[in-house]
Amino acid sequence: MEGSSDVKKKLLDYEWLLNRLYEKVPPRSGSTEYKIPEPQVIRIGSQTIIRNFREIAEKLKRDPQLVARYLQKELATAGSYDPNSGQLVLNVKVSRRVISQFLNIFFKNYVRCPTCGSIDTRLEKRGKMWVLVCEACGAEQPVKPF
Ligand SMILES: [Zn+2]
C-alpha cells in the first residue's frame, strides 16, 4: 500500500513539473503552436453556426469575410457572415473538427510566413495573383487565390 501511494506522489510531482514547464514556455507567435480558438459550433437543421467566428478571424488577422469565403469554397456551400453578432452561418451540416481542420489549413497557407514562421503577414492581391507578404522577414509567397 505504501508503495502505491509513493508512485502516486511521484506521478503528481511529475505532473506538477510538467505544468510548471509549460507555464515557463512563452507562447511563440508564428510557431506551429499558435493557437486558433476552438470554433464554437451549433448545428440547427441543415445549418451550421460558428458563434465565435469574428474572434477566430481576428486571431488569424484576416477579414472575417475572407475567411468566410474560404470556408464556403472548401465546403462547397453558401453562407453568411453577420458583422453584428460576429457569427458565421453555413448552409451545410459540418462538424467542429472539419471546421478546425480547414481553419488550420487556412492558417498555414494564408497567414503564417513559410520562410520564418511569423504571423505578422498580410495578403496582397496583385491583379490575379495573391501574395502573402511577411512584415517580419520580407519574404513574399504567391498563394492560391480563392
Ligand atoms: Zn517571414
Boltz pocket constraint, residues with backbone or C-beta under 6 A from the ligand:
constraints:
  - pocket:
      binder: B
      contacts: [[A, 113], [A, 114], [A, 115], [A, 116], [A, 117], [A, 118], [A, 134], [A, 135], [A, 136], [A, 137], [A, 138], [A, 139]]
      max_distance: 6.0
